[in-house]
Amino acid sequence: MNENNPPPAPAANGTKLAKLNSPLFIWPTTVALAVLLFFGLGYFFDVLTHESTDDAFIAAHVVSIAPRISGQVAAVHVLDNEMVRSNELLVEIDPSSYSITVAQKEASAEAQSANYKAFLAGYELMRTKVTTAEATVRQSQADADAAEATAKWAQMDFDRAQDLRKQNTVSQRELDAAQTANLKAQADLNSARQKVAVDDSKVDEARATLAATGAAITMALAQWQAAQTNIAAAQLDLSYTKVFALCDGRVTRKAVEPGNYVQVGQQLMSIVPADIWVVANFKESQLKKMKPGQPALVEIDALGKSLRAHVDSIQAGSGAAFSLLPPENATGNYVKVVQRVPVKILFDEPLPADHVIGPGLSVTPDVWVSGFEIPGWVIGLVALVLAFIAGSVFRFVLSRKLNSAQQ
């Protein structure tokens, strides 16, 4: 034994052991051990029954607001981060040029309507002319029939006059008169027949004109309908000068001010609806027991509290498979990398109204994947019992050492 370091005296050892065996030391130590066991067992059972990840964030449908027409902004009715309702007026574009276009289209439609009505009136007039021409033809045909009967009668008179002249029954003058009457009757018949032909051609002409007028009416009607379509399109463009909210939500990324000239499709702002969810990127090894419908607790960093939720769905593929440049394992040297799979988690309770929770905020979901769960009071009771047993064993050992030191 080293003379410079003599062993402690038995009395000193006994005093030290007595202090350790004191209730003032044993009970606080037991309580501290129970607290450590409570958190340690809680963490152990949580690892067995839950899966968690810090690679998670809030997601939502972000609605982009863009104009359908170009023009100068006349007014902006919302501010950054303002809560808006569906169909609420957001932005107004100067409607002057679009109002003029509507007036022009309406004037053109009026002209087309007048043109259509004129063709309708002309069509009715031509129908009347066709009817009149057909009546004239019938009258001419009747006149021709009468002339034909007169011509036949004159021919018979002339033939009889010739026979009688051969018999010297009538004079030459009477024969000449019969011949003249016959010639005149034949000429009248030819004239009547020609008039029938002329009147027939007039009927054909009137019918052709009627058909052309009908085609013109069809064209005029099509032009009038096109003018009505142009009016509707111009009125639609005029309605687009007012940009309304497509849904309830909060205005974000507002990038428009009065006086700006905006183009079609230019993003003016975005609206984030209140309907949000969690996208948690779990490791593929954590998905062995994870299924849709399993309960979860989601801790939101911005709130400092956890909310009840449940697993909605699991993406059919890893996040890397749908990236801009997905990995190609068939080329080069292959190195296995644990993949992460996005899991959609929906909240089961409403978010606090006094906090703004939006896309991109960090969360930590804890999904219960086991078929059983140990209540906290059981863990506390087990930790208390183990701490009591450990304290009793420690006190028993100290008591024996203290007795040995006193002997």
VMD Tcl script that draws the C-alpha trace (Angstrom):
set ca {
  {0.00 0.00 0.00}
  {1.24 3.42 -0.87}
  {2.24 5.30 2.24}
  {1.44 8.66 0.65}
  {-2.24 7.61 0.13}
  {-3.44 5.78 3.22}
  {-6.85 4.07 3.04}
  {-9.75 6.03 4.52}
  {-10.63 5.35 8.06}
  {-13.62 3.07 8.72}
  {-15.38 5.87 10.53}
  {-15.10 8.13 7.50}
  {-16.45 5.36 5.24}
  {-19.32 4.77 7.58}
  {-20.21 8.46 7.64}
  {-20.22 8.60 3.81}
  {-22.37 5.47 3.53}
  {-24.75 6.80 6.13}
  {-25.25 9.97 4.08}
  {-25.95 7.91 0.98}
  {-28.41 5.75 2.93}
  {-30.26 8.80 4.21}
  {-33.89 9.32 3.03}
  {-32.87 12.82 1.98}
  {-30.73 11.19 -0.70}
  {-32.66 8.00 -1.44}
  {-36.09 9.54 -2.15}
  {-34.97 12.37 -4.47}
  {-32.76 9.89 -6.31}
  {-35.68 7.48 -6.66}
  {-37.96 10.22 -7.99}
  {-35.32 11.37 -10.47}
  {-34.79 7.76 -11.58}
  {-38.57 7.34 -12.00}
  {-38.74 10.43 -14.20}
  {-35.85 9.19 -16.33}
  {-37.44 5.75 -16.61}
  {-40.79 7.32 -17.55}
  {-39.30 9.24 -20.46}
  {-36.99 6.37 -21.41}
  {-39.76 3.78 -21.44}
  {-42.06 6.22 -23.22}
  {-39.46 6.72 -25.94}
  {-38.85 2.96 -26.15}
  {-42.54 2.09 -26.53}
  {-43.02 5.00 -28.92}
  {-40.28 3.59 -31.15}
  {-42.03 0.22 -31.11}
  {-45.52 1.54 -31.93}
  {-45.01 4.78 -33.86}
  {-43.17 6.08 -36.91}
  {-42.05 9.69 -37.06}
  {-40.06 11.97 -39.36}
  {-38.94 15.57 -39.39}
  {-38.92 15.62 -43.21}
  {-42.50 16.88 -43.40}
  {-44.25 20.11 -44.27}
  {-47.67 21.70 -44.74}
  {-49.17 21.52 -48.26}
  {-52.25 23.13 -49.80}
  {-53.91 23.92 -53.12}
  {-52.44 27.23 -54.28}
  {-54.80 28.95 -56.75}
  {-53.05 31.33 -59.15}
  {-55.03 34.40 -60.20}
  {-54.34 35.61 -63.76}
  {-56.32 37.81 -66.20}
  {-57.91 36.42 -69.35}
  {-57.47 39.73 -71.19}
  {-54.76 42.35 -71.39}
  {-55.16 45.94 -70.28}
  {-54.30 48.57 -67.72}
  {-55.25 47.89 -64.12}
  {-57.83 50.39 -62.90}
  {-58.18 49.22 -59.28}
  {-56.93 46.57 -56.86}
  {-59.36 45.75 -54.07}
  {-57.27 43.44 -51.85}
  {-54.10 43.68 -49.79}
  {-51.29 41.25 -49.03}
  {-52.30 38.34 -46.75}
  {-55.94 39.47 -46.73}
  {-58.67 36.87 -46.28}
  {-61.08 36.84 -49.25}
  {-64.30 34.99 -50.07}
  {-65.27 33.17 -53.23}
  {-66.47 35.50 -56.04}
  {-65.09 38.53 -54.23}
  {-63.81 41.27 -56.58}
  {-60.01 41.35 -56.60}
  {-58.82 43.44 -59.56}
  {-60.48 45.69 -62.16}
  {-58.99 46.27 -65.63}
  {-59.89 49.42 -67.59}
  {-63.05 48.41 -69.55}
  {-63.15 51.36 -71.99}
  {-61.82 49.63 -75.11}
  {-63.85 46.50 -74.42}
  {-67.05 48.55 -73.97}
  {-66.41 50.20 -77.35}
  {-65.89 46.79 -78.92}
  {-69.22 45.61 -77.52}
  {-70.96 48.69 -78.96}
  {-69.35 48.06 -82.36}
  {-70.43 44.44 -82.37}
  {-73.96 45.39 -81.38}
  {-74.16 47.96 -84.22}
  {-72.89 45.36 -86.67}
  {-75.51 42.94 -85.38}
  {-78.23 45.55 -85.92}
  {-77.06 46.02 -89.52}
  {-77.08 42.27 -90.07}
  {-80.56 42.07 -88.55}
  {-81.83 44.80 -90.91}
  {-80.23 43.03 -93.85}
  {-81.88 39.77 -92.81}
  {-85.28 41.44 -92.52}
  {-84.82 43.06 -95.96}
  {-84.09 39.68 -97.51}
  {-87.15 38.26 -95.78}
  {-89.30 41.02 -97.27}
  {-87.73 40.43 -100.68}
  {-88.42 36.73 -100.34}
  {-92.10 37.37 -99.64}
  {-92.21 39.75 -102.63}
  {-90.66 37.14 -104.90}
  {-93.15 34.54 -103.69}
  {-95.90 36.95 -104.70}
  {-94.25 37.49 -108.09}
  {-94.01 33.74 -108.63}
  {-97.71 33.39 -107.83}
  {-98.57 36.27 -110.19}
  {-96.37 34.83 -112.96}
  {-98.01 31.41 -112.58}
  {-101.45 33.07 -112.81}
  {-100.33 34.98 -115.93}
  {-99.16 31.73 -117.49}
  {-102.52 30.12 -116.82}
  {-104.28 33.13 -118.35}
  {-101.98 33.08 -121.38}
  {-102.55 29.36 -121.77}
  {-106.32 29.97 -121.71}
  {-105.92 32.70 -124.32}
  {-103.81 30.34 -126.41}
  {-106.45 27.65 -126.13}
  {-109.09 30.17 -127.25}
  {-106.88 31.29 -130.14}
  {-106.36 27.66 -131.12}
  {-110.12 27.08 -131.19}
  {-110.61 30.27 -133.25}
  {-107.81 29.18 -135.62}
  {-109.44 25.79 -136.11}
  {-112.77 27.42 -136.82}
  {-111.18 29.85 -139.31}
  {-109.40 26.96 -141.01}
  {-112.65 25.05 -141.38}
  {-114.35 28.18 -142.77}
  {-111.53 28.62 -145.25}
  {-111.72 24.98 -146.32}
  {-115.48 25.23 -146.85}
  {-115.03 28.51 -148.79}
  {-112.55 26.78 -151.09}
  {-114.99 23.94 -151.77}
  {-117.84 26.33 -152.40}
  {-115.65 28.44 -154.67}
  {-114.89 25.40 -156.77}
  {-118.65 25.00 -157.10}
  {-119.04 28.75 -157.83}
  {-121.31 28.98 -154.86}
  {-119.39 31.83 -153.20}
  {-117.60 34.73 -154.74}
  {-113.88 35.23 -154.84}
  {-114.23 38.07 -152.38}
  {-115.84 35.77 -149.80}
  {-113.02 33.24 -150.32}
  {-110.43 35.95 -149.79}
  {-112.20 37.07 -146.65}
  {-112.21 33.51 -145.31}
  {-108.52 33.14 -146.15}
  {-107.67 36.42 -144.45}
  {-109.63 35.41 -141.35}
  {-107.83 32.08 -141.31}
  {-104.39 33.70 -141.59}
  {-105.27 36.16 -138.84}
  {-106.50 33.33 -136.56}
  {-103.30 31.33 -137.15}
  {-101.19 34.41 -136.41}
  {-103.16 35.05 -133.23}
  {-102.61 31.41 -132.23}
  {-98.83 31.71 -132.76}
  {-98.80 34.95 -130.80}
  {-100.74 33.36 -127.94}
  {-98.38 30.37 -127.87}
  {-95.33 32.65 -127.82}
  {-96.90 34.64 -124.99}
  {-97.36 31.38 -123.05}
  {-93.68 30.58 -123.60}
  {-92.65 34.08 -122.47}
  {-94.84 33.87 -119.39}
  {-93.41 30.40 -118.61}
  {-89.90 31.84 -118.75}
  {-91.00 34.61 -116.43}
  {-92.23 31.97 -113.97}
  {-88.87 30.20 -114.16}
  {-87.11 33.51 -113.69}
  {-89.27 34.37 -110.69}
  {-88.65 30.93 -109.15}
  {-84.89 31.26 -109.67}
  {-84.97 34.70 -108.09}
  {-86.99 33.26 -105.19}
  {-84.40 30.50 -104.71}
  {-81.56 33.04 -104.81}
  {-83.39 35.18 -102.28}
  {-83.82 32.11 -100.04}
  {-80.08 31.45 -100.24}
  {-79.41 35.11 -99.47}
  {-81.71 34.81 -96.45}
  {-79.72 31.80 -95.23}
  {-76.48 33.74 -95.64}
  {-77.95 36.81 -93.93}
  {-79.18 34.64 -91.05}
  {-75.73 33.08 -90.68}
  {-74.17 36.55 -90.65}
  {-76.67 37.69 -88.02}
  {-75.91 34.64 -85.88}
  {-72.18 35.31 -86.29}
  {-72.81 38.91 -85.21}
  {-74.63 37.63 -82.11}
  {-71.67 35.36 -81.36}
  {-69.32 38.31 -81.75}
  {-71.46 40.27 -79.29}
  {-71.31 37.41 -76.79}
  {-67.52 37.17 -77.19}
  {-67.12 40.94 -76.75}
  {-69.36 40.91 -73.68}
  {-67.40 37.99 -72.29}
  {-64.14 39.94 -72.75}
  {-65.81 42.90 -71.05}
  {-66.77 40.70 -68.10}
  {-63.14 39.58 -67.84}
  {-62.16 43.13 -66.92}
  {-63.26 42.20 -63.39}
  {-61.15 39.47 -61.79}
  {-62.89 37.58 -58.99}
  {-61.65 35.13 -56.36}
  {-62.21 31.52 -57.36}
  {-62.40 30.25 -53.78}
  {-62.15 31.24 -50.15}
  {-58.60 31.79 -48.99}
  {-55.80 34.16 -48.12}
  {-54.08 36.42 -50.67}
  {-50.38 35.68 -51.14}
  {-47.65 36.77 -53.57}
  {-49.63 39.82 -54.66}
  {-47.81 41.37 -57.64}
  {-50.19 43.92 -59.11}
  {-50.86 47.59 -58.48}
  {-53.20 50.16 -60.08}
  {-51.72 51.48 -63.31}
  {-49.86 48.28 -64.21}
  {-50.40 46.94 -67.72}
  {-51.10 43.22 -67.49}
  {-51.01 40.54 -70.15}
  {-53.15 37.46 -70.64}
  {-52.08 34.74 -68.20}
  {-49.81 37.00 -66.15}
  {-49.88 35.91 -62.51}
  {-51.31 38.71 -60.38}
  {-51.54 36.92 -57.04}
  {-52.24 33.57 -55.43}
  {-54.95 32.43 -53.07}
  {-54.23 29.78 -50.46}
  {-57.43 28.03 -49.27}
  {-57.88 27.06 -45.64}
  {-57.92 23.36 -46.58}
  {-54.38 22.17 -45.84}
  {-52.70 18.82 -45.19}
  {-49.31 17.35 -44.36}
  {-46.87 15.74 -46.78}
  {-44.47 13.59 -44.76}
  {-41.51 11.96 -46.51}
  {-40.99 8.72 -44.57}
  {-38.15 6.34 -45.24}
  {-39.20 3.27 -47.15}
  {-38.21 1.13 -44.17}
  {-40.81 3.01 -42.07}
  {-43.70 1.97 -44.33}
  {-43.80 -1.71 -43.35}
  {-46.83 -1.29 -41.08}
  {-48.13 2.08 -42.26}
  {-51.60 2.07 -43.83}
  {-54.27 4.67 -44.71}
  {-56.57 5.47 -41.81}
  {-53.98 5.11 -39.05}
  {-54.14 7.89 -36.43}
  {-51.31 10.37 -36.05}
  {-50.21 13.40 -34.08}
  {-48.76 16.32 -36.02}
  {-46.58 18.80 -34.18}
  {-46.51 22.15 -35.98}
  {-43.34 24.11 -35.27}
  {-45.09 27.44 -35.79}
  {-47.68 26.57 -33.11}
  {-45.58 24.57 -30.69}
  {-48.43 22.11 -30.22}
  {-49.69 18.86 -31.70}
  {-52.95 18.23 -33.53}
  {-54.79 14.99 -34.17}
  {-54.65 13.66 -37.73}
  {-54.74 10.45 -39.74}
  {-52.96 8.92 -42.73}
  {-54.94 9.60 -45.90}
  {-52.84 7.94 -48.61}
  {-49.34 6.80 -49.54}
  {-47.81 7.84 -52.85}
  {-47.26 5.04 -55.37}
  {-43.55 5.63 -55.77}
  {-40.67 7.44 -54.14}
  {-40.19 11.17 -54.39}
  {-37.01 10.72 -56.42}
  {-38.86 8.73 -59.10}
  {-40.97 11.79 -59.95}
  {-38.22 14.39 -59.73}
  {-37.00 16.41 -62.70}
  {-34.01 14.09 -63.17}
  {-35.00 10.69 -61.74}
  {-32.14 8.31 -60.89}
  {-31.16 5.80 -63.56}
  {-29.80 2.77 -61.71}
  {-29.10 0.81 -64.89}
  {-26.09 3.00 -65.71}
  {-22.87 3.62 -63.79}
  {-22.02 2.28 -60.38}
  {-25.04 1.52 -58.23}
  {-25.12 2.74 -54.66}
  {-28.20 1.85 -52.63}
  {-29.82 4.88 -51.07}
  {-32.73 4.69 -48.69}
  {-35.65 6.25 -50.56}
  {-38.31 8.49 -49.06}
  {-41.97 8.13 -49.97}
  {-44.47 11.02 -49.57}
  {-47.39 10.22 -47.26}
  {-50.46 12.46 -47.18}
  {-51.81 13.15 -43.68}
  {-55.09 14.97 -43.02}
  {-55.96 16.89 -39.87}
  {-58.85 15.64 -37.74}
  {-59.33 18.86 -35.77}
  {-59.55 22.48 -36.89}
  {-56.49 24.67 -36.86}
  {-56.33 27.55 -34.37}
  {-58.04 30.61 -35.79}
  {-55.50 32.99 -34.27}
  {-52.58 31.53 -36.26}
  {-51.89 31.57 -40.00}
  {-50.79 28.13 -41.15}
  {-49.76 27.88 -44.80}
  {-47.83 25.71 -47.24}
  {-44.19 25.03 -46.54}
  {-44.28 25.22 -42.73}
  {-42.32 22.47 -40.96}
  {-44.14 19.80 -38.98}
  {-43.26 16.55 -37.26}
  {-45.87 13.80 -37.71}
  {-46.00 10.79 -35.40}
  {-48.04 7.93 -36.88}
  {-49.33 5.10 -34.72}
  {-48.58 2.00 -36.81}
  {-48.98 -0.72 -34.17}
  {-52.09 -2.57 -33.17}
  {-51.64 -1.71 -29.51}
  {-50.75 1.34 -27.47}
  {-49.56 1.57 -23.87}
  {-51.23 4.41 -21.94}
  {-49.04 7.00 -20.29}
  {-50.24 6.14 -16.79}
  {-49.11 2.51 -17.26}
  {-45.67 3.68 -18.34}
  {-45.55 6.00 -15.33}
  {-46.60 3.21 -12.98}
  {-43.98 0.84 -14.40}
  {-41.32 3.56 -14.15}
  {-42.33 4.25 -10.53}
  {-42.21 0.55 -9.60}
  {-38.83 0.04 -11.26}
  {-37.46 3.15 -9.60}
  {-38.80 1.96 -6.21}
  {-37.23 -1.47 -6.73}
  {-33.93 0.08 -7.79}
  {-34.03 2.41 -4.77}
  {-34.80 -0.49 -2.44}
  {-31.96 -2.58 -3.86}
  {-29.60 0.39 -3.63}
  {-30.63 1.03 -0.01}
  {-30.24 -2.67 0.85}
  {-26.73 -2.75 -0.60}
  {-25.78 0.43 1.24}
  {-27.17 -0.95 4.50}
  {-25.00 -4.06 4.24}
  {-21.94 -2.04 3.42}
  {-22.69 0.28 6.32}
  {-23.00 -2.67 8.70}
  {-19.75 -4.10 7.44}
  {-18.02 -0.74 7.91}
  {-19.32 -0.42 11.45}
  {-18.05 -3.91 12.35}
}
mol new
graphics top color blue
foreach p $ca { graphics top sphere $p radius 0.5 }
foreach p [lrange $ca 0 end-1] q [lrange $ca 1 end] { graphics top cylinder $p $q radius 0.2 }
display resetview
